[in-house]
């Protein structure tokens, strides 16, 4: 299986090393983004507790950018906020 993002025909086609957990596209190490996420376990009536061991998520660059935008929007921050140097 080859990387979906390498299929554009403009460069070398690399073997896929992972599958995006969101869209299912096969991605090579160059186009994959690996993140660590904190999972929670449900208990009682709506209670949640963090799981001790963090989990790994692998996404393609497009889905990772969309997830980052969703996270920023959900928490009320503007992606285009001015940055102090």
HELIX and SHEET records of a PDB file:
HELIX    1   1 UNK A    5  UNK A    8  5                                   4    
HELIX    2   2 UNK A   61  UNK A   74  1                                  14    
SHEET    1   A 2 UNK A  18  UNK A  19  0                                        
SHEET    2   A 2 UNK A  26  UNK A  27 -1                                        
SHEET    1   B 2 UNK A  32  UNK A  37  0                                        
SHEET    2   B 2 UNK A  55  UNK A  60 -1                                        
SHEET    1   C 2 UNK A  40  UNK A  43  0                                        
SHEET    2   C 2 UNK A  47  UNK A  50 -1                                        
END                                                                             
